[in-house]
Amino acid sequence: MWNEELQLPRFEWVRIFTLDKFLQQKEKKRYEGEALRKLEDGKGSIKLQGEDAVELPNPPEFVRIVTRRYEIVDTPGQYTLPCQC
């Protein structure tokens, strides 16, 4: 859920890597600053589409997408904390 006052959730950067069969990674794309703002929808999400779409390679190659994102997390439930009495 978008919080206008805190500007959350928001992405700080997005990096896309390719990995070969030996898991050696190579950075393919990096989005931050103005390049990242072009991908945002104004509600805390991004869309990698069009010229920014990620093409999935054939195995044994892989794609890794790494993000730095800030968000408010609400995890309702019961929490048991040990007491050091």
PDB file of N, CA, C and O in Angstrom, chain B, residues numbered from 101:
ATOM      1  N   MET B 101       0.838  -1.169   0.000  1.00  0.00           N
ATOM      2  CA  MET B 101       0.000   0.000   0.000  1.00  0.00           C
ATOM      3  C   MET B 101       0.889   1.240   0.000  1.00  0.00           C
ATOM      4  O   MET B 101       1.850   1.315   0.765  1.00  0.00           O
ATOM      5  N   TRP B 102       0.578   2.192  -0.839  1.00  0.00           N
ATOM      6  CA  TRP B 102       1.367   3.402  -1.004  1.00  0.00           C
ATOM      7  C   TRP B 102       1.129   4.376   0.149  1.00  0.00           C
ATOM      8  O   TRP B 102      -0.016   4.657   0.505  1.00  0.00           O
ATOM      9  N   ASN B 103       2.213   4.890   0.730  1.00  0.00           N
ATOM     10  CA  ASN B 103       2.142   5.911   1.773  1.00  0.00           C
ATOM     11  C   ASN B 103       2.752   7.180   1.210  1.00  0.00           C
ATOM     12  O   ASN B 103       3.968   7.274   1.041  1.00  0.00           O
ATOM     13  N   GLU B 104       1.900   8.158   0.919  1.00  0.00           N
ATOM     14  CA  GLU B 104       2.339   9.404   0.279  1.00  0.00           C
ATOM     15  C   GLU B 104       3.333  10.174   1.143  1.00  0.00           C
ATOM     16  O   GLU B 104       4.328  10.691   0.633  1.00  0.00           O
ATOM     17  N   GLU B 105       3.071  10.255   2.443  1.00  0.00           N
ATOM     18  CA  GLU B 105       3.930  11.029   3.341  1.00  0.00           C
ATOM     19  C   GLU B 105       5.347  10.458   3.405  1.00  0.00           C
ATOM     20  O   GLU B 105       6.321  11.210   3.352  1.00  0.00           O
ATOM     21  N   LEU B 106       5.466   9.146   3.519  1.00  0.00           N
ATOM     22  CA  LEU B 106       6.782   8.501   3.631  1.00  0.00           C
ATOM     23  C   LEU B 106       7.377   8.123   2.276  1.00  0.00           C
ATOM     24  O   LEU B 106       8.542   7.734   2.187  1.00  0.00           O
ATOM     25  N   GLN B 107       6.561   8.242   1.213  1.00  0.00           N
ATOM     26  CA  GLN B 107       6.997   7.824  -0.123  1.00  0.00           C
ATOM     27  C   GLN B 107       7.426   6.353  -0.114  1.00  0.00           C
ATOM     28  O   GLN B 107       8.462   5.994  -0.673  1.00  0.00           O
ATOM     29  N   LEU B 108       6.612   5.509   0.530  1.00  0.00           N
ATOM     30  CA  LEU B 108       6.888   4.083   0.634  1.00  0.00           C
ATOM     31  C   LEU B 108       5.720   3.290   0.072  1.00  0.00           C
ATOM     32  O   LEU B 108       4.581   3.738   0.209  1.00  0.00           O
ATOM     33  N   PRO B 109       5.930   2.164  -0.540  1.00  0.00           N
ATOM     34  CA  PRO B 109       7.226   1.536  -0.795  1.00  0.00           C
ATOM     35  C   PRO B 109       7.933   2.249  -1.944  1.00  0.00           C
ATOM     36  O   PRO B 109       7.294   2.890  -2.779  1.00  0.00           O
ATOM     37  N   ARG B 110       9.255   2.131  -1.977  1.00  0.00           N
ATOM     38  CA  ARG B 110      10.028   2.729  -3.059  1.00  0.00           C
ATOM     39  C   ARG B 110      11.293   1.914  -3.317  1.00  0.00           C
ATOM     40  O   ARG B 110      11.850   1.285  -2.417  1.00  0.00           O
ATOM     41  N   PHE B 111      11.712   1.945  -4.540  1.00  0.00           N
ATOM     42  CA  PHE B 111      12.944   1.281  -4.942  1.00  0.00           C
ATOM     43  C   PHE B 111      14.075   2.302  -4.947  1.00  0.00           C
ATOM     44  O   PHE B 111      13.898   3.441  -5.380  1.00  0.00           O
ATOM     45  N   GLU B 112      15.234   1.880  -4.462  1.00  0.00           N
ATOM     46  CA  GLU B 112      16.435   2.715  -4.525  1.00  0.00           C
ATOM     47  C   GLU B 112      17.237   2.373  -5.781  1.00  0.00           C
ATOM     48  O   GLU B 112      17.789   3.260  -6.432  1.00  0.00           O
ATOM     49  N   TRP B 113      17.296   1.093  -6.115  1.00  0.00           N
ATOM     50  CA  TRP B 113      17.944   0.651  -7.347  1.00  0.00           C
ATOM     51  C   TRP B 113      17.486  -0.749  -7.709  1.00  0.00           C
ATOM     52  O   TRP B 113      16.982  -1.492  -6.867  1.00  0.00           O
ATOM     53  N   VAL B 114      17.669  -1.098  -8.977  1.00  0.00           N
ATOM     54  CA  VAL B 114      17.376  -2.424  -9.507  1.00  0.00           C
ATOM     55  C   VAL B 114      18.560  -2.805 -10.396  1.00  0.00           C
ATOM     56  O   VAL B 114      18.983  -2.023 -11.247  1.00  0.00           O
ATOM     57  N   ARG B 115      19.083  -3.999 -10.192  1.00  0.00           N
ATOM     58  CA  ARG B 115      20.205  -4.490 -10.993  1.00  0.00           C
ATOM     59  C   ARG B 115      19.825  -5.839 -11.594  1.00  0.00           C
ATOM     60  O   ARG B 115      19.225  -6.681 -10.926  1.00  0.00           O
ATOM     61  N   ILE B 116      20.178  -6.031 -12.847  1.00  0.00           N
ATOM     62  CA  ILE B 116      19.869  -7.269 -13.543  1.00  0.00           C
ATOM     63  C   ILE B 116      21.179  -7.908 -13.979  1.00  0.00           C
ATOM     64  O   ILE B 116      22.006  -7.287 -14.648  1.00  0.00           O
ATOM     65  N   PHE B 117      21.346  -9.168 -13.580  1.00  0.00           N
ATOM     66  CA  PHE B 117      22.558  -9.914 -13.888  1.00  0.00           C
ATOM     67  C   PHE B 117      22.210 -11.132 -14.726  1.00  0.00           C
ATOM     68  O   PHE B 117      21.112 -11.678 -14.619  1.00  0.00           O
ATOM     69  N   THR B 118      23.154 -11.557 -15.562  1.00  0.00           N
ATOM     70  CA  THR B 118      23.066 -12.866 -16.194  1.00  0.00           C
ATOM     71  C   THR B 118      24.080 -13.756 -15.498  1.00  0.00           C
ATOM     72  O   THR B 118      25.147 -13.297 -15.088  1.00  0.00           O
ATOM     73  N   LEU B 119      23.743 -15.022 -15.368  1.00  0.00           N
ATOM     74  CA  LEU B 119      24.638 -16.001 -14.753  1.00  0.00           C
ATOM     75  C   LEU B 119      24.829 -17.149 -15.732  1.00  0.00           C
ATOM     76  O   LEU B 119      23.872 -17.642 -16.329  1.00  0.00           O
ATOM     77  N   ASP B 120      26.082 -17.565 -15.887  1.00  0.00           N
ATOM     78  CA  ASP B 120      26.336 -18.699 -16.769  1.00  0.00           C
ATOM     79  C   ASP B 120      26.221 -20.005 -15.982  1.00  0.00           C
ATOM     80  O   ASP B 120      25.863 -19.996 -14.805  1.00  0.00           O
ATOM     81  N   LYS B 121      26.524 -21.118 -16.632  1.00  0.00           N
ATOM     82  CA  LYS B 121      26.372 -22.419 -15.971  1.00  0.00           C
ATOM     83  C   LYS B 121      27.323 -22.606 -14.802  1.00  0.00           C
ATOM     84  O   LYS B 121      27.124 -23.501 -13.981  1.00  0.00           O
ATOM     85  N   PHE B 122      28.365 -21.766 -14.714  1.00  0.00           N
ATOM     86  CA  PHE B 122      29.295 -21.820 -13.584  1.00  0.00           C
ATOM     87  C   PHE B 122      28.930 -20.788 -12.518  1.00  0.00           C
ATOM     88  O   PHE B 122      29.682 -20.580 -11.565  1.00  0.00           O
ATOM     89  N   LEU B 123      27.770 -20.141 -12.683  1.00  0.00           N
ATOM     90  CA  LEU B 123      27.237 -19.112 -11.786  1.00  0.00           C
ATOM     91  C   LEU B 123      28.130 -17.870 -11.717  1.00  0.00           C
ATOM     92  O   LEU B 123      28.139 -17.155 -10.715  1.00  0.00           O
ATOM     93  N   GLN B 124      28.870 -17.628 -12.782  1.00  0.00           N
ATOM     94  CA  GLN B 124      29.619 -16.379 -12.903  1.00  0.00           C
ATOM     95  C   GLN B 124      28.631 -15.324 -13.368  1.00  0.00           C
ATOM     96  O   GLN B 124      27.978 -15.489 -14.398  1.00  0.00           O
ATOM     97  N   GLN B 125      28.520 -14.238 -12.609  1.00  0.00           N
ATOM     98  CA  GLN B 125      27.517 -13.255 -12.968  1.00  0.00           C
ATOM     99  C   GLN B 125      28.126 -12.047 -13.669  1.00  0.00           C
ATOM    100  O   GLN B 125      29.271 -11.664 -13.429  1.00  0.00           O
ATOM    101  N   LYS B 126      27.319 -11.471 -14.540  1.00  0.00           N
ATOM    102  CA  LYS B 126      27.710 -10.294 -15.288  1.00  0.00           C
ATOM    103  C   LYS B 126      26.542  -9.327 -15.238  1.00  0.00           C
ATOM    104  O   LYS B 126      25.417  -9.687 -15.586  1.00  0.00           O
ATOM    105  N   GLU B 127      26.806  -8.095 -14.805  1.00  0.00           N
ATOM    106  CA  GLU B 127      25.728  -7.114 -14.714  1.00  0.00           C
ATOM    107  C   GLU B 127      25.319  -6.688 -16.114  1.00  0.00           C
ATOM    108  O   GLU B 127      26.136  -6.231 -16.914  1.00  0.00           O
ATOM    109  N   LYS B 128      24.026  -6.851 -16.385  1.00  0.00           N
ATOM    110  CA  LYS B 128      23.501  -6.541 -17.706  1.00  0.00           C
ATOM    111  C   LYS B 128      22.882  -5.149 -17.744  1.00  0.00           C
ATOM    112  O   LYS B 128      23.087  -4.392 -18.694  1.00  0.00           O
ATOM    113  N   LYS B 129      22.111  -4.815 -16.688  1.00  0.00           N
ATOM    114  CA  LYS B 129      21.466  -3.500 -16.622  1.00  0.00           C
ATOM    115  C   LYS B 129      21.444  -3.032 -15.172  1.00  0.00           C
ATOM    116  O   LYS B 129      21.428  -3.837 -14.241  1.00  0.00           O
ATOM    117  N   ARG B 130      21.442  -1.715 -15.003  1.00  0.00           N
ATOM    118  CA  ARG B 130      21.315  -1.112 -13.676  1.00  0.00           C
ATOM    119  C   ARG B 130      20.373   0.085 -13.816  1.00  0.00           C
ATOM    120  O   ARG B 130      20.534   0.937 -14.689  1.00  0.00           O
ATOM    121  N   TYR B 131      19.391   0.112 -12.926  1.00  0.00           N
ATOM    122  CA  TYR B 131      18.443   1.220 -12.909  1.00  0.00           C
ATOM    123  C   TYR B 131      18.542   1.921 -11.566  1.00  0.00           C
ATOM    124  O   TYR B 131      18.390   1.288 -10.521  1.00  0.00           O
ATOM    125  N   GLU B 132      18.791   3.205 -11.586  1.00  0.00           N
ATOM    126  CA  GLU B 132      18.749   4.031 -10.387  1.00  0.00           C
ATOM    127  C   GLU B 132      18.523   5.464 -10.835  1.00  0.00           C
ATOM    128  O   GLU B 132      18.687   5.793 -12.010  1.00  0.00           O
ATOM    129  N   GLY B 133      18.150   6.304  -9.898  1.00  0.00           N
ATOM    130  CA  GLY B 133      17.918   7.701 -10.249  1.00  0.00           C
ATOM    131  C   GLY B 133      16.823   7.855 -11.279  1.00  0.00           C
ATOM    132  O   GLY B 133      15.763   7.237 -11.173  1.00  0.00           O
ATOM    133  N   GLU B 134      17.083   8.683 -12.277  1.00  0.00           N
ATOM    134  CA  GLU B 134      16.081   8.995 -13.295  1.00  0.00           C
ATOM    135  C   GLU B 134      15.689   7.780 -14.130  1.00  0.00           C
ATOM    136  O   GLU B 134      14.528   7.649 -14.520  1.00  0.00           O
ATOM    137  N   ALA B 135      16.643   6.886 -14.409  1.00  0.00           N
ATOM    138  CA  ALA B 135      16.321   5.679 -15.176  1.00  0.00           C
ATOM    139  C   ALA B 135      15.309   4.810 -14.430  1.00  0.00           C
ATOM    140  O   ALA B 135      14.420   4.218 -15.042  1.00  0.00           O
ATOM    141  N   LEU B 136      15.450   4.737 -13.116  1.00  0.00           N
ATOM    142  CA  LEU B 136      14.515   3.956 -12.298  1.00  0.00           C
ATOM    143  C   LEU B 136      13.154   4.636 -12.230  1.00  0.00           C
ATOM    144  O   LEU B 136      12.126   3.961 -12.274  1.00  0.00           O
ATOM    145  N   ARG B 137      13.132   5.942 -12.125  1.00  0.00           N
ATOM    146  CA  ARG B 137      11.857   6.675 -12.029  1.00  0.00           C
ATOM    147  C   ARG B 137      10.980   6.435 -13.251  1.00  0.00           C
ATOM    148  O   ARG B 137       9.753   6.457 -13.151  1.00  0.00           O
ATOM    149  N   LYS B 138      11.605   6.205 -14.404  1.00  0.00           N
ATOM    150  CA  LYS B 138      10.841   5.946 -15.628  1.00  0.00           C
ATOM    151  C   LYS B 138      10.097   4.619 -15.570  1.00  0.00           C
ATOM    152  O   LYS B 138       9.107   4.430 -16.277  1.00  0.00           O
ATOM    153  N   LEU B 139      10.571   3.691 -14.726  1.00  0.00           N
ATOM    154  CA  LEU B 139       9.942   2.374 -14.602  1.00  0.00           C
ATOM    155  C   LEU B 139       8.832   2.346 -13.559  1.00  0.00           C
ATOM    156  O   LEU B 139       8.014   1.426 -13.558  1.00  0.00           O
ATOM    157  N   GLU B 140       8.790   3.338 -12.672  1.00  0.00           N
ATOM    158  CA  GLU B 140       7.841   3.339 -11.558  1.00  0.00           C
ATOM    159  C   GLU B 140       6.436   3.683 -12.015  1.00  0.00           C
ATOM    160  O   GLU B 140       6.238   4.406 -12.992  1.00  0.00           O
ATOM    161  N   ASP B 141       5.463   3.146 -11.285  1.00  0.00           N
ATOM    162  CA  ASP B 141       4.062   3.421 -11.594  1.00  0.00           C
ATOM    163  C   ASP B 141       3.455   4.457 -10.662  1.00  0.00           C
ATOM    164  O   ASP B 141       2.271   4.768 -10.784  1.00  0.00           O
ATOM    165  N   GLY B 142       4.246   5.007  -9.723  1.00  0.00           N
ATOM    166  CA  GLY B 142       3.742   6.010  -8.790  1.00  0.00           C
ATOM    167  C   GLY B 142       3.080   5.418  -7.560  1.00  0.00           C
ATOM    168  O   GLY B 142       2.589   6.159  -6.708  1.00  0.00           O
ATOM    169  N   LYS B 143       3.057   4.087  -7.448  1.00  0.00           N
ATOM    170  CA  LYS B 143       2.436   3.419  -6.307  1.00  0.00           C
ATOM    171  C   LYS B 143       3.382   2.416  -5.670  1.00  0.00           C
ATOM    172  O   LYS B 143       2.938   1.515  -4.959  1.00  0.00           O
ATOM    173  N   GLY B 144       4.685   2.559  -5.916  1.00  0.00           N
ATOM    174  CA  GLY B 144       5.658   1.683  -5.287  1.00  0.00           C
ATOM    175  C   GLY B 144       6.035   0.446  -6.083  1.00  0.00           C
ATOM    176  O   GLY B 144       6.754  -0.418  -5.582  1.00  0.00           O
ATOM    177  N   SER B 145       5.560   0.353  -7.313  1.00  0.00           N
ATOM    178  CA  SER B 145       5.891  -0.792  -8.161  1.00  0.00           C
ATOM    179  C   SER B 145       6.677  -0.325  -9.374  1.00  0.00           C
ATOM    180  O   SER B 145       6.624   0.845  -9.755  1.00  0.00           O
ATOM    181  N   ILE B 146       7.404  -1.250  -9.971  1.00  0.00           N
ATOM    182  CA  ILE B 146       8.091  -0.966 -11.228  1.00  0.00           C
ATOM    183  C   ILE B 146       7.644  -1.976 -12.267  1.00  0.00           C
ATOM    184  O   ILE B 146       7.164  -3.060 -11.934  1.00  0.00           O
ATOM    185  N   LYS B 147       7.805  -1.611 -13.522  1.00  0.00           N
ATOM    186  CA  LYS B 147       7.441  -2.507 -14.615  1.00  0.00           C
ATOM    187  C   LYS B 147       8.611  -2.573 -15.582  1.00  0.00           C
ATOM    188  O   LYS B 147       9.011  -1.566 -16.168  1.00  0.00           O
ATOM    189  N   LEU B 148       9.150  -3.767 -15.738  1.00  0.00           N
ATOM    190  CA  LEU B 148      10.214  -4.015 -16.702  1.00  0.00           C
ATOM    191  C   LEU B 148       9.548  -4.519 -17.975  1.00  0.00           C
ATOM    192  O   LEU B 148       9.322  -5.718 -18.139  1.00  0.00           O
ATOM    193  N   GLN B 149       9.241  -3.602 -18.862  1.00  0.00           N
ATOM    194  CA  GLN B 149       8.546  -3.958 -20.085  1.00  0.00           C
ATOM    195  C   GLN B 149       9.095  -3.142 -21.242  1.00  0.00           C
ATOM    196  O   GLN B 149       9.865  -2.203 -21.040  1.00  0.00           O
ATOM    197  N   GLY B 150       8.699  -3.501 -22.444  1.00  0.00           N
ATOM    198  CA  GLY B 150       9.185  -2.799 -23.625  1.00  0.00           C
ATOM    199  C   GLY B 150      10.688  -2.984 -23.768  1.00  0.00           C
ATOM    200  O   GLY B 150      11.186  -4.106 -23.677  1.00  0.00           O
ATOM    201  N   GLU B 151      11.410  -1.902 -23.988  1.00  0.00           N
ATOM    202  CA  GLU B 151      12.869  -1.992 -24.149  1.00  0.00           C
ATOM    203  C   GLU B 151      13.567  -2.391 -22.863  1.00  0.00           C
ATOM    204  O   GLU B 151      14.735  -2.780 -22.897  1.00  0.00           O
ATOM    205  N   ASP B 152      12.878  -2.303 -21.717  1.00  0.00           N
ATOM    206  CA  ASP B 152      13.454  -2.697 -20.430  1.00  0.00           C
ATOM    207  C   ASP B 152      13.059  -4.110 -20.009  1.00  0.00           C
ATOM    208  O   ASP B 152      13.416  -4.550 -18.917  1.00  0.00           O
ATOM    209  N   ALA B 153      12.330  -4.819 -20.856  1.00  0.00           N
ATOM    210  CA  ALA B 153      11.902  -6.181 -20.537  1.00  0.00           C
ATOM    211  C   ALA B 153      13.123  -7.083 -20.361  1.00  0.00           C
ATOM    212  O   ALA B 153      14.140  -6.916 -21.036  1.00  0.00           O
ATOM    213  N   VAL B 154      13.003  -8.033 -19.449  1.00  0.00           N
ATOM    214  CA  VAL B 154      14.079  -8.986 -19.194  1.00  0.00           C
ATOM    215  C   VAL B 154      13.807 -10.246 -20.001  1.00  0.00           C
ATOM    216  O   VAL B 154      12.779 -10.903 -19.835  1.00  0.00           O
ATOM    217  N   GLU B 155      14.744 -10.567 -20.872  1.00  0.00           N
ATOM    218  CA  GLU B 155      14.612 -11.790 -21.663  1.00  0.00           C
ATOM    219  C   GLU B 155      15.221 -12.940 -20.888  1.00  0.00           C
ATOM    220  O   GLU B 155      16.363 -12.864 -20.435  1.00  0.00           O
ATOM    221  N   LEU B 156      14.455 -13.997 -20.742  1.00  0.00           N
ATOM    222  CA  LEU B 156      14.938 -15.162 -20.010  1.00  0.00           C
ATOM    223  C   LEU B 156      15.747 -16.053 -20.950  1.00  0.00           C
ATOM    224  O   LEU B 156      15.264 -16.447 -22.011  1.00  0.00           O
ATOM    225  N   PRO B 157      16.982 -16.367 -20.554  1.00  0.00           N
ATOM    226  CA  PRO B 157      17.830 -17.208 -21.401  1.00  0.00           C
ATOM    227  C   PRO B 157      17.446 -18.680 -21.277  1.00  0.00           C
ATOM    228  O   PRO B 157      16.682 -19.066 -20.392  1.00  0.00           O
ATOM    229  N   ASN B 158      17.978 -19.473 -22.158  1.00  0.00           N
ATOM    230  CA  ASN B 158      17.778 -20.921 -22.083  1.00  0.00           C
ATOM    231  C   ASN B 158      18.738 -21.499 -21.046  1.00  0.00           C
ATOM    232  O   ASN B 158      19.869 -21.029 -20.918  1.00  0.00           O
ATOM    233  N   PRO B 159      18.292 -22.523 -20.302  1.00  0.00           N
ATOM    234  CA  PRO B 159      19.207 -23.179 -19.366  1.00  0.00           C
ATOM    235  C   PRO B 159      20.413 -23.699 -20.128  1.00  0.00           C
ATOM    236  O   PRO B 159      20.251 -24.107 -21.278  1.00  0.00           O
ATOM    237  N   PRO B 160      21.579 -23.711 -19.577  1.00  0.00           N
ATOM    238  CA  PRO B 160      21.918 -23.562 -18.168  1.00  0.00           C
ATOM    239  C   PRO B 160      22.258 -22.126 -17.755  1.00  0.00           C
ATOM    240  O   PRO B 160      22.932 -21.942 -16.741  1.00  0.00           O
ATOM    241  N   GLU B 161      21.821 -21.105 -18.494  1.00  0.00           N
ATOM    242  CA  GLU B 161      22.056 -19.732 -18.087  1.00  0.00           C
ATOM    243  C   GLU B 161      20.862 -19.240 -17.283  1.00  0.00           C
ATOM    244  O   GLU B 161      19.754 -19.760 -17.410  1.00  0.00           O
ATOM    245  N   PHE B 162      21.104 -18.232 -16.456  1.00  0.00           N
ATOM    246  CA  PHE B 162      20.081 -17.732 -15.548  1.00  0.00           C
ATOM    247  C   PHE B 162      20.068 -16.211 -15.561  1.00  0.00           C
ATOM    248  O   PHE B 162      20.987 -15.569 -16.069  1.00  0.00           O
ATOM    249  N   VAL B 163      19.008 -15.648 -14.991  1.00  0.00           N
ATOM    250  CA  VAL B 163      18.896 -14.205 -14.784  1.00  0.00           C
ATOM    251  C   VAL B 163      18.664 -13.985 -13.301  1.00  0.00           C
ATOM    252  O   VAL B 163      17.879 -14.698 -12.675  1.00  0.00           O
ATOM    253  N   ARG B 164      19.347 -12.995 -12.739  1.00  0.00           N
ATOM    254  CA  ARG B 164      19.145 -12.613 -11.337  1.00  0.00           C
ATOM    255  C   ARG B 164      18.750 -11.136 -11.317  1.00  0.00           C
ATOM    256  O   ARG B 164      19.415 -10.295 -11.922  1.00  0.00           O
ATOM    257  N   ILE B 165      17.670 -10.838 -10.617  1.00  0.00           N
ATOM    258  CA  ILE B 165      17.220  -9.458 -10.445  1.00  0.00           C
ATOM    259  C   ILE B 165      17.354  -9.132  -8.971  1.00  0.00           C
ATOM    260  O   ILE B 165      16.748  -9.785  -8.122  1.00  0.00           O
ATOM    261  N   VAL B 166      18.159  -8.109  -8.669  1.00  0.00           N
ATOM    262  CA  VAL B 166      18.434  -7.708  -7.290  1.00  0.00           C
ATOM    263  C   VAL B 166      17.909  -6.293  -7.106  1.00  0.00           C
ATOM    264  O   VAL B 166      18.147  -5.418  -7.939  1.00  0.00           O
ATOM    265  N   THR B 167      17.186  -6.073  -6.001  1.00  0.00           N
ATOM    266  CA  THR B 167      16.625  -4.744  -5.747  1.00  0.00           C
ATOM    267  C   THR B 167      16.974  -4.266  -4.350  1.00  0.00           C
ATOM    268  O   THR B 167      17.241  -5.062  -3.450  1.00  0.00           O
ATOM    269  N   ARG B 168      16.967  -2.968  -4.192  1.00  0.00           N
ATOM    270  CA  ARG B 168      16.970  -2.366  -2.854  1.00  0.00           C
ATOM    271  C   ARG B 168      15.666  -1.593  -2.782  1.00  0.00           C
ATOM    272  O   ARG B 168      15.443  -0.630  -3.516  1.00  0.00           O
ATOM    273  N   ARG B 169      14.805  -2.050  -1.868  1.00  0.00           N
ATOM    274  CA  ARG B 169      13.449  -1.505  -1.770  1.00  0.00           C
ATOM    275  C   ARG B 169      13.127  -1.254  -0.315  1.00  0.00           C
ATOM    276  O   ARG B 169      13.423  -2.081   0.548  1.00  0.00           O
ATOM    277  N   TYR B 170      12.526  -0.123  -0.046  1.00  0.00           N
ATOM    278  CA  TYR B 170      12.061   0.211   1.300  1.00  0.00           C
ATOM    279  C   TYR B 170      10.545   0.103   1.318  1.00  0.00           C
ATOM    280  O   TYR B 170       9.860   0.561   0.403  1.00  0.00           O
ATOM    281  N   GLU B 171      10.035  -0.514   2.381  1.00  0.00           N
ATOM    282  CA  GLU B 171       8.591  -0.686   2.485  1.00  0.00           C
ATOM    283  C   GLU B 171       8.175  -0.833   3.940  1.00  0.00           C
ATOM    284  O   GLU B 171       8.997  -1.118   4.811  1.00  0.00           O
ATOM    285  N   ILE B 172       6.910  -0.636   4.183  1.00  0.00           N
ATOM    286  CA  ILE B 172       6.328  -0.866   5.500  1.00  0.00           C
ATOM    287  C   ILE B 172       5.762  -2.277   5.479  1.00  0.00           C
ATOM    288  O   ILE B 172       4.952  -2.618   4.617  1.00  0.00           O
ATOM    289  N   VAL B 173       6.191  -3.089   6.429  1.00  0.00           N
ATOM    290  CA  VAL B 173       5.747  -4.475   6.484  1.00  0.00           C
ATOM    291  C   VAL B 173       4.820  -4.651   7.678  1.00  0.00           C
ATOM    292  O   VAL B 173       5.157  -4.271   8.799  1.00  0.00           O
ATOM    293  N   ASP B 174       3.675  -5.219   7.433  1.00  0.00           N
ATOM    294  CA  ASP B 174       2.711  -5.502   8.491  1.00  0.00           C
ATOM    295  C   ASP B 174       2.554  -7.012   8.552  1.00  0.00           C
ATOM    296  O   ASP B 174       1.986  -7.625   7.649  1.00  0.00           O
ATOM    297  N   THR B 175       3.062  -7.605   9.624  1.00  0.00           N
ATOM    298  CA  THR B 175       2.973  -9.046   9.790  1.00  0.00           C
ATOM    299  C   THR B 175       2.200  -9.349  11.064  1.00  0.00           C
ATOM    300  O   THR B 175       2.797  -9.524  12.126  1.00  0.00           O
ATOM    301  N   PRO B 176       0.878  -9.413  10.967  1.00  0.00           N
ATOM    302  CA  PRO B 176       0.110  -9.699  12.175  1.00  0.00           C
ATOM    303  C   PRO B 176       0.321 -11.139  12.627  1.00  0.00           C
ATOM    304  O   PRO B 176       0.628 -12.024  11.828  1.00  0.00           O
ATOM    305  N   GLY B 177       0.154 -11.343  13.898  1.00  0.00           N
ATOM    306  CA  GLY B 177       0.307 -12.688  14.423  1.00  0.00           C
ATOM    307  C   GLY B 177       0.745 -12.656  15.873  1.00  0.00           C
ATOM    308  O   GLY B 177       0.794 -11.594  16.494  1.00  0.00           O
ATOM    309  N   GLN B 178       1.062 -13.815  16.403  1.00  0.00           N
ATOM    310  CA  GLN B 178       1.484 -13.947  17.786  1.00  0.00           C
ATOM    311  C   GLN B 178       3.006 -14.088  17.811  1.00  0.00           C
ATOM    312  O   GLN B 178       3.589 -14.854  17.044  1.00  0.00           O
ATOM    313  N   TYR B 179       3.620 -13.344  18.694  1.00  0.00           N
ATOM    314  CA  TYR B 179       5.063 -13.391  18.851  1.00  0.00           C
ATOM    315  C   TYR B 179       5.395 -13.791  20.276  1.00  0.00           C
ATOM    316  O   TYR B 179       4.949 -13.135  21.217  1.00  0.00           O
ATOM    317  N   THR B 180       6.157 -14.840  20.454  1.00  0.00           N
ATOM    318  CA  THR B 180       6.565 -15.289  21.771  1.00  0.00           C
ATOM    319  C   THR B 180       8.012 -14.876  21.995  1.00  0.00           C
ATOM    320  O   THR B 180       8.913 -15.313  21.279  1.00  0.00           O
ATOM    321  N   LEU B 181       8.221 -14.038  22.988  1.00  0.00           N
ATOM    322  CA  LEU B 181       9.575 -13.569  23.285  1.00  0.00           C
ATOM    323  C   LEU B 181      10.022 -14.195  24.603  1.00  0.00           C
ATOM    324  O   LEU B 181       9.292 -14.124  25.592  1.00  0.00           O
ATOM    325  N   PRO B 182      11.192 -14.799  24.637  1.00  0.00           N
ATOM    326  CA  PRO B 182      11.670 -15.396  25.898  1.00  0.00           C
ATOM    327  C   PRO B 182      11.954 -14.324  26.939  1.00  0.00           C
ATOM    328  O   PRO B 182      12.416 -13.229  26.617  1.00  0.00           O
ATOM    329  N   CYS B 183      11.678 -14.648  28.149  1.00  0.00           N
ATOM    330  CA  CYS B 183      11.885 -13.713  29.266  1.00  0.00           C
ATOM    331  C   CYS B 183      13.162 -14.087  30.010  1.00  0.00           C
ATOM    332  O   CYS B 183      13.320 -15.237  30.419  1.00  0.00           O
ATOM    333  N   GLN B 184      14.054 -13.155  30.186  1.00  0.00           N
ATOM    334  CA  GLN B 184      15.265 -13.351  30.956  1.00  0.00           C
ATOM    335  C   GLN B 184      14.979 -12.845  32.382  1.00  0.00           C
ATOM    336  O   GLN B 184      15.498 -11.804  32.785  1.00  0.00           O
ATOM    337  N   CYS B 185      14.150 -13.583  33.146  1.00  0.00           N
ATOM    338  CA  CYS B 185      13.720 -13.146  34.482  1.00  0.00           C
ATOM    339  C   CYS B 185      14.711 -13.579  35.562  1.00  0.00           C
ATOM    340  O   CYS B 185      14.503 -13.294  36.741  1.00  0.00           O
TER     341      CYS B 185
END
